[in-house]
Amino acid sequence: MKKIVASVLLICGVTAVKAQIVKKKDQDSLNSKMIEEVIITSSYGTHKLKEEVVGSIVTLTEKDIVTSQPYESIDKMIIGLTPGVQIVNNPELGKPVSINIRGLGSMVPISGFLGTSTQPLIVVDGIIMREDNPFQDAFFDGGNNAEMNINPLARFNSDNIESINILKDAAAVSLYGAESANGVILITTKKGRKGKPSYSISSQFGVSQSINKIKYLNGQQYAKLYNDYLKNNSATSPGYAWNGTDVNWFDVMNSNGDFFRTNFTVSGGGKYLTYRVGLDYSKNNESKVMNSLEKKGIDATIGFNYKKLNISLYTAYNNFYKQQPNTYFNFILAPDRAIYGPNGDYALSGNNGIPNPLAAANQNMINVDNNSLLSSLNASYELAKGLKVSTLFGMDFSEKENIDWKSGVNQSGIGNNINGRSRLNKSDALKWNWSMQALYEKDFTPKHHTDFLLGIELRHNKDFKEVHNSSNFYNYTNYQYPWNSIGSYTYKTLTQINSGRSIFGQFNYDYNKKYFLSASIRRDESSTFGPDTNASLNGGIGASWLISKENLLTDSSWLSFLRLRSSWGVTGNSRIGSYRSSGLYNVYQSGFIYDFDYSYPNNSAPPNARLSWEKNEKWNLGLDFSFKKKIDFTVEVFRNNISDMITSREVPLETGYSSAEINGSSMYNQGIEFSMRGNWFNRKNFRWTTSFNISSVKNRVTEIQGFGDDFSVASIARAQKVGVSTSAIWGYEWLGINPANGQDIFMVNGKPTDANQFTASADTYSIIGNSQPDLTGGFSNTMTYKNISLSFLINFEIGGDILVEDEIIDQHRILLNRNMSVNALDYWTGPGDTNAVNHIPKSNNRVIPNSTKFIYDNTYVKLQNINLNYQLPLSTIRNRFIKNASIFIDCTNVLYWYKQKSPEGRNGIREFRYMYPEMRTFSFGFKANF
């Protein structure tokens, strides 16, 4: 079939019509290609065709992302899809996920210092999303006895996303100035379109189970090890007589889970008004007994277009309800402890603070109830030809309540004269941003095109947190508010408020759609810093050359696209909290009433009026090329020089403080990225596409001010040291077990030394690993034959080390009430034992947690997802109510391959990598449009 396409040009009342004959399938392909080539470059209304983009931007559309994966947030679904973006998964549902764009954006904090945010700026339809960050204070610091922080991307519906643009280099991010040092993620949601109302519904159900589970000692193995431990401690000890009870507590606390999700949307519009409304619901009952995450949401978009006026309103409400009473999933009780007592009730564990975990999961209450509202109002008006003004107001509001109740009928809530423990955290947070900008476009001649952007922006953020904490209640069986306590009671509040204002501009020029230039500048002010340092000027410049449009290559039959790009610029980072430059005070009142609260300075946070922005100088060089319009390649090299990093450094005690936060460190990230996308076949009955990416990032600390190198506590094994990576792991090289006395042997100052012959000190540390992978990447593949589509996603990391928890391997003191992994069986049994891996089980052993004994190579390849979809053949049905429908089956976390194999019958990196095990989920579902 052929279709007549008419181009109409109206000039001074004269109408010229130019017609051409185009095959319908070619026209559809052309339209599709043109839509794909439009790249959103900022939330200020700027967009470019793909060939016009100067910066390093990766675009993912809904076609690239398998949203049927049973994850609660979009970041987990795109792991491995984008070069230079390392997403460190968190298997605990709803908890924050680390997104590192081209390496760590700041130095790894040590000694409990929370540090500067290393996460990218996330913007959803113009709304700058807030991070749910911990505060530098007890009950708010992200610890076990503190408010639970949640992932901001878990607060809205992933099925509502139309595209994701990840901005990486200076030319792409410099328009966001001092907020963009760690990169920018722009998320665009789906909008309504003109036409009759259309409806869409999807539902999905699945079952899940924990994978790569840690193997623990059974009752007999535990009894033998504990018996030897007691006898080694005392020659007169009678040892341990096993009671015959053998409970696999890990299996008790980890069972099968289920997953359900459903979405419904309606959209449409008329001549001036478009709309889209969606409802979503999901519930994930985890394989960890009693733990679950439930999400409910509604979102709406209204668009109004009248002549030169465009208005868009987006609003999304979400309720996030997480229950996690099963907090002892990896705190495995000794197998000789029974689940139930003689009367059928839950048995007591015998140790206060270490409960029967099944009793705790059923009798305790730990939940997070978060209500959030995202909303943006965007309006634009074309004042004259090529001149458009627009304004945007975005708001991110969140209200959270976190209950932590430990019942007085199990030993998590039992203590000395204590029955029951209750903690209630509440928080209210509001972040808003307003901007106004003018965009002017003009073609001075047919070959010279320019556009200018000039704008202002205001930002405000307020976080209020409070905690009520108490213990000991009359009625300690059921949940009690903390203020009903008959024991100690603590009430604490913290508020952080910061504001900012900015002026920004951007200039773009291209000559003959062949040579492109882009320059941005932005001045930011922030209340985070003192009056002398509260302003920062940032900017970037980039250029590209579309080489394939040169006469030499225009007729090339094999090279369809060739472009060279480069950029340089400086951005900043001010996300350090609100009052770090002003100094912090502790306000205290206990049992007395004063005219004013008693306050005293925090000795680790003195005022520093000179504290200022971190700076990130970005260099980038990229090459894009395509062969025969089927295979696209991109190669990029980059270097980010990060200076004035805010670190906590020791200061002379004469100042009255122990440490201070200063702009005292510098480092760099540099690397190379490669990506490929192949469109192998695009025929009527068969389509096949593939994408692959791989990247490498290297990091080095180049400067540290203050009293020299600084090392963290041993269990973290981090350091701040010139010439090495900030992700380096420090400690001792483990040489084995001394066959004569059963002690661990370590290399100390170049000499093999028994563990009981030295004291661990930073002076004798050496680098024993690095958590930064050498290479990261992913591979995805989609094949469609007629109505059947099969896709899979693989991601991988090569290199990179993990320091695992040593406690369940060779810290035998926990045997009093807890179990250990089967690796603990490989202990020294007597003189001449050369096969031992662990020291003699004894209470006075010196344990060195940060050693190569507990370092594992994290090289792995993961088949993350397989999806099989069948499009129902409805086209032959006349006057059908359903436009199209499909059914699918999906499997997530399918399998892993690790370079370092687990020893036979023992645990390795596969099991130790996640103490909170991942889940494999099998699901099926359907989607229909009508």
C-alpha positions, 0 to 999 in steps of 0.5 A, a space after each residue: 500500500 502506498 500513502 500520499 504525504 503532503 508538505 504544506 508551506 504557507 508564505 504571504 498567503 500563497 500556499 505551496 503543496 509538495 507531495 511525495 510518494 512514500 510507502 506506509 511502512 517506511 513512513 512509520 519507520 521514519 516517524 518512529 526514528 524521529 521520535 527516538 532521536 529527540 533527546 531531553 537535555 534538561 528540565 528547563 524545556 530544552 531538547 535536541 535531536 540525537 545528532 545535535 546533542 553535544 553532551 554525554 547523555 544516555 537515554 532509556 525509553 520504556 522499550 529498553 526497560 523490562 518493567 515487569 521485573 518485580 522490583 519496587 524501584 526503577 533503579 534496580 530494573 536498569 542495572 547493567 543498561 547504561 555505561 559508566 553507571 554502577 548501581 549497587 543493589 540493596 536486597 532490602 526492599 525500599 532501602 536506598 540504592 547507591 547510584 555511582 555515575 563515573 565513580 564515587 562523587 566524593 571521598 568515602 567517609 570514615 569514623 562515623 562521619 556521614 560525608 557529602 552525598 555521592 548520589 546524582 541529582 534526580 529530576 522527575 518532570 521538573 521536580 528535584 527529588 529529595 534524598 531521604 538522608 540520615 542526620 549526624 545524630 543518634 536515632 537519625 543516623 541510619 543505624 539499627 536503632 534509628 529511623 529507616 531511610 527509604 529510596 526516593 525512587 521507590 515512591 512512585 510507579 515505575 510503569 509511569 515512566 516514559 524515558 530516563 536520560 542520564 547526564 554525565 559530562 560537563 556539557 550535559 550537567 553544567 546547566 545544573 551547576 553546583 547540584 550536578 557534580 554526581 551527574 543528573 538523572 532526568 525522568 519523564 513520565 507518560 502524558 495523555 494524548 489527543 483522541 478518544 479515551 483509551 484504557 490500559 490495565 495490567 496485572 502480575 502475580 509471582 512467587 519468590 524464594 531466597 537464593 544463595 543462602 548461607 549454610 550454617 552449622 547443624 545441631 551436631 556440628 554446633 555441639 562439637 565446635 562449642 564443646 571444643 571451645 569450652 574445653 580450650 578455654 578451661 581444662 576443667 570445663 565439662 564441655 557441652 552436652 548437646 540436648 538433641 535439638 536441631 533447628 535450622 533457624 535460617 530456613 525457619 526465618 526464610 521461606 517462600 514469598 509472593 508478589 502482586 502488582 496491578 495498574 490501571 490508566 485512562 488517557 485521552 484528550 480533545 483539541 485543547 485538553 489532554 489527560 492521563 490518570 493512573 492507579 497502581 497497587 503492589 504488594 511484595 510478601 518477601 521470602 523473609 518471614 513476616 516482611 513485606 512492602 505494600 505500595 499504593 498510588 495515583 497519578 494524574 497529568 493534565 495538559 492544556 494547549 491553546 494557540 501559544 500557551 501550553 500548561 502541564 500539571 503533574 501530580 502523583 500520590 504514593 503510600 509506601 508501607 513497609 513491614 520488617 519485624 523479621 530483623 533477625 534474618 542473619 542473626 541466626 540463633 544456635 540450633 540447640 534452641 527450640 522454637 516452641 516450649 512444652 506448652 506450645 508457646 514460643 520458647 525463650 532463647 535464654 539470653 536478653 537482647 537475643 530473642 527467639 527470632 520467629 517469636 520476635 517476627 510475630 510479636 514485634 512491630 517494625 514498620 514504615 508508613 510513608 505518604 508522599 506527593 510529587 507535583 509540578 506545574 509547567 507553563 510556557 508561552 510563545 511571545 514571538 517567533 522563536 521566543 518562548 518563556 516558561 515557568 515551572 514549580 515543583 514540589 516533593 512532600 513526604 510524611 513518614 512514621 517509623 514504629 519500632 516495637 520490641 515486645 516484652 514477651 520475647 527477649 528482644 524487649 526484655 532486659 534488666 527491669 525492662 519489659 518492652 521497648 518502643 521507638 517512634 520516629 516521625 518526619 516531615 519533609 518538603 522540597 520545592 523548586 521554582 524556575 523561570 526561563 526564556 528560550 530564544 531560537 533563530 536561524 541567521 542564515 540557512 546554515 547558522 542556527 543559534 538558541 539561547 536560554 536564560 533563567 533563574 531558579 529558587 530552591 528550598 528544603 526543610 526536613 523535620 525529624 522527631 523521635 520518642 524512645 522509651 522502655 518498660 511498660 505495664 502492658 508489654 504484650 502489645 504495641 505501646 506508644 513510647 510516652 506510656 512508658 513507666 521507665 526512661 523516656 527520650 524525646 528529640 527533634 532535629 530540623 534542617 532547613 536550607 535554601 538556594 537561588 541561581 541564575 543560569 544561561 546556555 548558548 547553542 550554535 551549529 553550522 550547517 547541522 555539522 559543527 555544534 557548540 554548547 556553552 552553559 554558565 550558572 551562579 548558585 548561592 546556598 544557605 548551607 555555607 557562610 556569607 563569604 563562601 555561599 556563592 559558586 560560579 560553574 559552567 561548561 563548554 562542549 563541541 561536536 563535529 558530525 564527520 559523516 556529513 563531510 563530502 568525503 563520507 556523505 555517500 558512504 554505503 557502510 558508515 552511516 554516522 560518525 561524530 566526535 564530541 568533547 567537553 570541559 567544565 566545572 560543577 559543584 556539590 553542596 549536598 552536605 546538610 544544612 548547618 555544617 559550616 555553622 557548627 553544631 550544638 547539643 541542646 539538653 534538658 533532663 528533669 529540670 525547667 530552665 528559662 533556656 535549654 542547656 546547650 554545649 558545642 558538639 566537639 566534632 563539629 566546630 563552626 567553619 565560616 570558610 567551608 565551601 562547595 566541593 568542585 568537580 572539573 569534568 573532561 570528556 571525549 567521545 566518538 559515536 559511529 554507526 555501520 549501515 544504520 544497524 549497529 551503533 557504537 559509542 566510545 568515551 574517555 573521561 576524567 573528573 578532578 574533584 577538589 575541595 572535598 569536605 572531610 573530617 580532620 583531627 584538630 589540635 585539642 587546644 581548640 576545644 574540639 577533636 575534629 573539624 570539617 574542612 575543604 581538605 581533600 582532592 581526588 580524581 576519577 578517570 575511565 573509558 566507556 564503550 557501548 553498542 546497540 545492534 538492530 540486526 533484523 527489523 522485518 515484519 515477522 522477525 525483529 532482533 535487537 542487542 545492546 552491550 556496554 562495558 566501562 572502567 573507572 579508576 580513582 586516586 586521592 591526590 591531596 589531603 590537608 590536616 594531620 596526615 593520613 586517616 584510617 577508619 575503625 578496623 571493621 570498615 577498613 577504609 582510609 584517606 591516604 594520598 596516592 591510593 583509591 578512596 575505595 581501597 580496603 586496608 588491613 593485613 595480609 593473612 598467611 594462614 594458621 600457625 600449625 604449632 599453636 593454632 594462631 592466625 599469621 599475618 604479614 606485619 612490617 614484612 614479617 610473618 607474625 602471630 595474631 597474639 604477638 602484635 596490636 593492630 594499628 594503622 601504621 602497619 596497614 597495607 592495601 588488601 583490596 578495592 571495592 571498586 570493580 575494574 569493569 562493569 557492564 551489561 548485555 541485553 537481547 530482545 527477539 520477536 517472532 510474529 507475536 512472541 517476544 523473548 528478552 533477557 538482561 545480563 549484568 556483570 562486574 569484573 574485579 572489585 573486592 568485598 570484605 565480608 563479616 567475620 563474626 560467623 566465621 571465626 569469632 567463636 564467642 558468639 557460640 554462647 547463643 548464636 550459630 556460625 557458618 559451616 566455614 567455622 568447622 575448619 578450625 585448628 585441632 592440635 599441633 601439626 594441623 596444617 589443614 586448618 583455616 581458622 584459629 583454635 576456638 578459644 575466647 582469648 584469641 585476637 581477631 583481626 577482621 580486616 584481613 585478606 582472610 575475609 576478602 573475596 573477589 566479587 567478579 560475577 556475571 548475573 542473568 538478571 531477567 528473562 521475559 517471554 511475552 505473547 501478543 494475543 492475535 486480536 487483529 482478526 476480530 471485528 469491532 473488538 473492544 480490546 485493542 491489544 493484549 498480551 500475556 507474559 512470564 518473567 523470572 528475575 535473579 535467574 542465576 549467578 556465575 562467580 569467578 571465585 567458587 565456594 569451597 565444597 560444602 562451605 560458603 563463599 562470595 556467593 553466599 556471603 555477598 548479601 547477608 540479607 539474601 536476594 530473592 528469585 521471583 517467577 511471575 506471570 501476568 497480562 497487559 491489555 489496552 481497550 
